[in-house]
Amino acid sequence: MCVATVGLVVEIQGQRALVDFSGALREVSIALLPQVKIDDHVMVHAGFAAEIVQDVSKLYREMVASDARAGQILDAIGERAKKFSDRQIRIMNFCGSHEHTTVQYGLRELLPANIELLSGPGCPVCVTAAEEIALGMEAVWKNDVTLTTFGDLVRVPTPWGSLAELRASGGDVRVVSDVQQALRLARTGKKEVVHLAVGFETTAPATAAAVVEAAAEVPSFSIISAHRVTPPAMRYILANHAVEGVLCPGHVAMITGLGPFHAIFADFSKPYVICGFTPLDVLQGILLLLQQLAGLPVTRNQYAYAVREEGNTVARNLMNEAFSLTDAYWRHIDVLPASRLVLREKYQYFDAEYRFALQVPPVGKEKGRHCLCENILQGENPRKCPHFATGCTPAQPLGPCMVSREGACLICYNKGRS
């Protein structure tokens, strides 16, 4: 009963708060902390927020700095980095969880000066095309459906406003924690439910399973798929940026297996590591990359305790059953070939774009046009954006990178010295 954990308050309703524990959302009581605010870090014990943590960055940095195993890995990284003292080693991650760990635990500050950690397009909310969000708005405007999606997407600015603004004006927009919650709403509610589905290969199998289930018994359910797959983005970055090595997203590899990553890096001859998400995982991943740069044969799957060579065949089969791939625009990046998952013809009835004949409504200039999300999603430090923490804040975001919990700007704003 003496275990307490630290989490970030992301939503408050009365005496309850939704708290983010490194990506896991839990509802806790704030009856003992009536002064708590959104974006506070709180110590939670037995379901109650007991205290506000005043300097969470210091807490997490000292956790790594005082860890014996982390110290050994950092020493080994330092020795390897000396072999490349004449050049900068640029390593990019492709997962918002990697960036979250890097910033939260101050890993950039602990590494040698010639190792530069970059954040890539690993935030699915950040790369979701504004037009796909607009399709969800159109479904609500024209067809009086219930639109469900994940919380981060609701506040993303688009030329048509945001889903939060649509909800405030009376539109039936609801936040769900998973697609099954949306399916249950369709099964028991009085209106049709359209789920705006976002995420990479990690999230797509659950959407596929929901569509297959809906085809059997829930005709009032449909989706707008904003799902993306990771390899095209990796190829784009490696073709257009000087990156020495890549930390690959372990959770994606958990589904896909290692085959897609082997193929990419065989083409580009760049070292890579399938990497987990704890501070030790990330540090070990960096060390493995440096060893590869030195020409040493090493294991590329640092996340072997969760990732198998073949991945999760059940999840992959579900994705292949429900989805095919099409070219798609990644917001603030480019049109990438075969990068969006869309429903196959046999499930077309459950494609809300087809069922409701949805079309993107006309619009003027994009509200977020002055933000630098394009640069941020391709490795730029958020602090180099002239609007960071001034004209662009979580309360008034110019772009999606300041909205999503996996966005580099919000991570830097909430936690950061990176």
N, C-alpha and C positions, 0 to 999 in steps of 0.2 A: 504493500500500500504506500510505500515511500517513493515510488517512481514518479517523477514529474518530467514533462516534455515541453519544449518551447515551440510555439506556432505563431503564424501571422494572422491577425484578424482581417478577414476580407469582407464580412457582411455582418450587420447588427440588426436584430429584430427584437425589440423589447429587452428582456433580460437574457436572451439567447444570442450567441454569436457563431458564425461559421468561421472556423479556424483552419488554416492551411498548414499541415505538418509535412513539409517537403513534398508537396503534391497530393497528399491524402487529405481530403476535406472531412472535418468532423464538427458536429454541433456541440457547443459547450455552454455552460451557464456563466453569465457574467454578473450574477447577483452580488458577488463579493467585490466586484470592480466596476461600479456604476460609471466611473470616469473614463473607461476604456474607449478608444476611438478606432475606426478603421485604419489599418496600416500599423497599429501597435503590435509589438511582439509580446506575447504573454506566456507565463509559466502556467501550465495546466496540470492539475492533479485531481484524480478521481472525478473527472467530468466538470470541474470548476476551474475557471481562470482565477489564479490566486494572486498573481502579481504581474506588473508590467516590467519587462526587461528593458533597462535604460540604455545599455550599450551592447546590443546583440552582436554587432560586428566583432567587438573585442572578445566576447564570449566564444564565438565560433573560431576565430583566429587562434586563440590560446588553446582550444581543444586540439587543433592540428599541431601547433608549434610544440606542445608538451607531450605529444604522442611518440613513443619510442620507435614504433615501426615507421611512422611518417618521417621521422628524423633520418632513419636509415635510407629510405627511398630518396629523400631530398639530398642527402650526401652523395648518393650514387648519381642522381641527376646532375649535381654540381660537377662531379668528376667528368661525366660525359660531355657536359656543356663546354668544358675547357677545350675539348678537341675541336670545337667549332667557334673558337673565340674570335675568329676573323669574319664571322657572318651572323646575321640574325636568323634564328630558327622560328619560322611562322607556322604554328599549329592551329588548325581550325576544328571546332566542334560542330556537330550537326544536330544538337539536341538542346532545347531550352533547359532541361534538367542538368546537363553538364555545365551550362553557363551559370545556372542557379548555384550549384555547388562551388564552382570556381570563385564566384563573387562572395557568396556567403561565408566561405571559410578563408577568404583572403589569399587564395593560392597564387595569384599573380605576384603578390608582394613577397612570397616565400621563394619564388623561382629565380634562377640566375637572370641577369639583365638581358642576355642575348636570346632568351626564350620568350616569344611573344604568343600569347594565347588569344585567338580570334573567335568571335561568335558568328556562326553561319546561319543560313536560313532553316533553322531547326524548330521554329515556332509555327505550328499549323494555323493558328488564328492569324498570325501576322501576314502569312502569304495567301490567305483566302481572298479571292478576288472580290472587290466591292460589288461587282455585278451579281455575284452569287448571293450575297446578303440582300441585294435589292430584289432578287427573285422571291426571297422569303417575305419581304415587305409587300410585294405585289400579291402574294397569296393571301395575306391578311386583308389588304385593301379591297381586293376584287372578289374574294371568295368566302370571306368571313370564317376562315379556319382558325384553329389553334396552332400557333407556331411554337415549336419547342427547339431549344438549342442549349449549348453549354454556356455558363455564366460569362466567360471572358468575351465571347463574341457579341454579347448584347450591347456593349458600350463602344464597339469599334466604330470610328467615324467613317462615313461614306458620303458621296455627293448627294445622297438622298436622306441624309441624317443618320441616325442610329436606331437599332432595334429598341433601345431604352427609350428613345424619344417617341417611337411608335407606340410602345406600351403606355407611356405617360399620356398619350393622346387618346387612349381607349382601346388600342389594338390588343388582341389576345395573344401576347407573347409571354412564354413561360420558360424559366430556367430549369433544366433537369440535370441530374448528376450522371445519368447514363441513358442510353437509347431504350433500354427496357422500361424505364419509367415513362417515356413517351409512348411506348407501345401499350402499356397498361392504361394510360389516359385515353388512348384511342379505343381500347376495348370497353371501357366503362363510361366514357363521356358521351355527350350528346352531339358534339361537333366532330368534323373530320380533323385529324391531327397531321400536320406536316412537320417533319423533323429536319432541321437544317444540320446536316451531319458534317462535322469537321474532324480532321486528324489524319495522321499518317497510317502506315501499315499496322501500327499497334491498335488503333481504334476501329479501323475498317472492318475487321472480322465480326465485331459485335454488331455493327450496322447490318452486315450481310446476314447474320443470324436472325436479326429482327425482321428483315425483309422476307426471308424464307418462312418465318413463322407467320408473318402477316398474310402471306400468300395462301396459307392454309386456313386462316380463321379470322383475320382482322382486316376486312376490306376498307375500313375507314382510316387506314394508316398509309402514309407515303413519305418519301424523303426528297430533299434536294441535296445531292451529294457534292460536297466541297472537299471530299477526301483526295489527298495527294499521296504519291509514292516518292520515296527518297532518292533513288538512284539518279533520275534526271537532274535533280538539283546539284548533286555531288559532281556529276559530269560537267555541268555548267560552271561551277566554281573552279574546278581543276583546269578547265579549258581557258578561263578568263582571269585567273588570279595566281599570283606567285605564292603558293602554299607548299611548305616542306612536307607536311604530314597531316593526317586527319584522325581525330577521335570519332569513331563511328557510333551511332546510337544503339546501345545495347538492347533496348526494348524493341526497336524495329527488327534487329537481327534475331531476337527471340522468336519472332514470327516467321521471317523470311529465310532464316538460316544464313550461312556464310556465302552461298553461291553468288548472289548479286554483287557483293562487295569484292569478291575475288575477281569477277569480271571487270568491274570498274578499274581496279588498281592494276590489273594486268595491262589494260589499255594505256594508263597514264604513268606507270612505273613509279608510283609514289608510295611511301610506307603508310600503313594504316593500322589501327588497333580497334577491335570491337571492345567497347569500354563500358564498365558499370558506372555508378553514379555517386558512390560515397567519396569522400576526399581521398581515401587511400586508393580507391579504384582509379580516380583521375590521375593522381600522381604516378601510380604504377603504369598507367597507359602512356603517360609522357615519357617515362623511362624506357618502355618498350619501343616507342617511336625513335628515341635517340639511339638505341641499340641497333635498330634497323638502318638508320642513317650511317652508322659506323660500319655497316656491312655484316653485322652478326646475325646468324639465323635464330630467330626468336619466335615464340608463339604469338600470333596476332590476335587471338581471342582472349583478352584479359577477363572477359565476363563469362568464362567457361562454366562457372557454377550455375548460370542461368540460360546460356545460349548453346544449343547443339548445332552441329554442322548442318543438319537437315532442317532445323527450325521446328516450328509447330505445324505439322502437316494437316491437322484437323482445321486449324485457322486458315491456312493457305487454301485448302480445298473449299472452304466456305466463301472466301473472297473470289476464287475462280468461278464458283457456282453463280454468284450474284453479279459480279462486276466484270467489265472490260475496261480497257484503257483508251483514253483519247488525249489529244494535245490540249494544253490548257495554259492560261495566263496565271502566273504567280505574282501576286500583288507586289508592286515595287521592284520586280525582277525582270521577267520576260515570259514569252510563250515558250514552254518547254514541251518537247515531244513526249507523247505517251506517258503523261504524268498525272492525269486526273482519273479517278475511278468513277465510272458511270454504270448504271444498271443495264444488264443485258436485256435483249428484246423480250425474253420470256417473262421478265419482271417489270416490263414497261408500265403496266398499270400502276405500279407503286412508285413510279417516278413522277413527282409532283409537277415538274416542268411539262411533262407530256399530259398528265391527267387534267391539269387546269390550264393548259396552253399558256403557260407563263412566259412573259417577255419582259426584258429589262426596260423600265420606264425611261423617258428622256430626262436629261439633266444638264445643268451648266457645268462650271468648273468645280473640281474636287476641293472640298474644304481643307483637306490635309495636304494640299499641293506643295506647301513650303517646308514640310518636314523632310528629314533626311533618312527615312526608313529604308530607302533603296541602298544607301551606303551602310547603314547599321546592319542590315540583313546580310551584307557581304563583307563583314569584318571590321567596320569602322567603330571606334570607341564612341559610345553614346555622348560622352562629355564634349566631343568635338562638334556636336550639333549646336548651333547658336541658340536654339530654342529650348535646349534641355534644361528642365527644372525652372524655366522662366515662362516662356510662351507655351511650353508643352509640359504639362504635369498630369498625374493620374486623374485629377479632378477635371482638367480641360485638355484632353489629349489631342494632338494634331494628327497622330497616326497610330496604327495598331501596335507598334513596338512599345508604346507607353501604356497599353491597355492590358495585354495578355500577361499572365503570370509567368509565361515562358518567353516573353519579349525582353530583349537585352536592355531596353531603356527603362522599363519598369523594375527589372532586377537591379540595375545600377542605381536607380532612384531610391529604392527601398533599402538596399543593403550595402550600397557601395562605395568602395574606394578604387574600383578597377579603372 
